[in-house]
């Protein structure tokens, strides 16, 4: 029980948030990962999965944890913490979801009236994302940083087979004196 009090007191002092009463109400401690996830999620900058990854959850299972943290059944104390974070943001910045939706609507209509269609479309995209109609899901798979040399070579071979019409730009071997390939040293004469 001493660990519960220690974590509760540390969490209550973090960023001025009143975590202690949530933990007491639910009888569960909000872990550092859960706290980080909730804070990232409340910011609204990342997808649910990306919030879980940035909070330190396993890359492969981040989607499962994000779902569990947000469903309200498995971790209701985390959902309550997110709610409080959002309310605190609204109080601090005077920003509400409805207020932002209205502001983006007015900006969109004004831009459209001024024939600034790109700005109008961007405002509508933001409005639909804020309203929960769309989610930006840009995820990069097979990032080169996460691949071994063999995986990179295999991927390059697959791409060469798929796109044989692309020019091979592999440099020729360097000579013993350290000079580069002939293609780099002498441009071909045009005929």
N, C-alpha and C positions, 0 to 999 in steps of 0.2 A: 504494500500500500504506500510505502515511502516513495517509491519510484513514480507513482501516479501524482503525488503532490509536487515532487521535484519537476516533472515534465509540465504539469499544469502551471506552476509558478513561472517557469521559463517561457512557456508559450504565452502567458498573459502579458508578459513584459515585451514580447516581440512586436515591433511596429505599433505599439500602443493598442493592439486589438484585444478585446475582452474574450479570450479563448476559454478562460477558466470556467465561466458559467455554462458554456456549451458542453464542456467535458463533464461538469457536474450533472447537468440536465440529462445527458445521455449515458453517463457512467463509462465513457470511453475517452482515451487520450487521442488527441490529434497529433499524429507523428510529423516529423519534419518533412517527409516526402508528401504527406497529405496536405500539409500547410503550404508547401511550395506549389503543389498542383493547384490548390484552391486560389492562391494569389495570382498565378499565371492565368488561370481560367477566368477569374474576375476581371483581369485586364482586358480580355477579349481579343488579344492579338494573335493567338495561335489556335489551331484545331485542338480538339479534346486529346487526340493521340499525341500531338506534339507537346502539349502541356504535361502529359504523363512522362514522356521521354525526358523533357527538360527537368522534371522533378526527380529524375533518377530511376524511374521504372525501366525494366528491361525493354530494349528496343523492339523485340519480337512480340512481347505480350502487353505492350503499352495500351493498345486498344481495348483489351479485356479489362485492364485496371481502370482505364478512363471510364468505361461503361459502368463498372461496379461502383466507382467513386461518385458517379452522378445519378445513379438510379434511385437513390433515396431509401433503398431497402437495406443494402449491405453496409453502407456508411452514412447514416442519416446525419451524424454530427458534422461530416465534411460538407454536406449540402447546406446545412445551417450556417456553417462558417462562410461559405461562398455567398450566401444570402446577406450575411452581415457585412462582408467586404463590399458588396455592391451597394448596399445602403449607405455605408460610410463614404464611398466614392461619390454617390449622389449628393450627400450632404456637403462634402468637401468641395466639390466642383460645381454643384448646382446642375449636374447633368443627369437627365433621366432618359430612359429609352423612348418614351413618348415624345419628350421634348426634342430629342435628336431626330426622331422620325419626322416630326413636323418641320424642323429646320432643314433637313435634307430635301423634303418635299418642296419647300419654298425655294431653296437654291436650285433644284432641278427645273422648276417652272420658270424661274427667272432666267436661267441659262438658255432654256429652250426658247423663251420669248426673245432673247437677244441673238438667236441663231447660233449659239455656242453648243452644238449638239454633243460634242465630246464631253464637255463639262456636265451636261445634263445626263448623259449616259452614266458617267462615273458616279454622280450623285444617286442615281437610281440603283446602281450596283451596290453602293454602300447602304442604301435604304433597305434593299432586299436582304442583304447580309445581316443588318441589324435586326430586322424583323424575323430572322430565322428561316427565310425562304431559301437562301443559298449558303453554301459553305465553301470557302476557298480550300481546296484540297491538293495543293501542289506538294508532291512528295517525290524525291529523287531516289530512284532505285538503282542499284548497282553503281554506287559512287565509287570512283577509282580509289579513294582513300581506304575503302573497306575491302578491296579486292587484293588477292595475292597475285604474284607475277604470273603464275600459270593461268589464273582466271582472266587476267588482262589479255594474255596472249590468245587464249581461247576465244574471248569476245572479239578481239581484232580479226581473227580468222573467220569468225561467223559474219562479221561485217563485210570483209573482203568477198566472201562467197555471195552475200546478199546484194552487194553493190559492186559488181566486177568492173563497171564502167568508170569507177573512180580511179584517179591517177595514183600510182604508187610513188610516194614521196620519201621513201626510206633512203637515207643517205648512203652512199657507197662507203666502203671501209676506208679509214684514214691510212695514209701511207706511213712509212717508218719515220719520215721526218716531221710528222705531225700535221702535214697539209691535209686539207679537206678533200672532198670528192671533186672530180673534174667539173661536174655540173656547177659547183659553187665557185670554182676558180675561173673558168672560161665560159662565157655565154656562147651558145651555138650560133654559128653564122647563118643568117637567113638566106635562103636561095631564091 
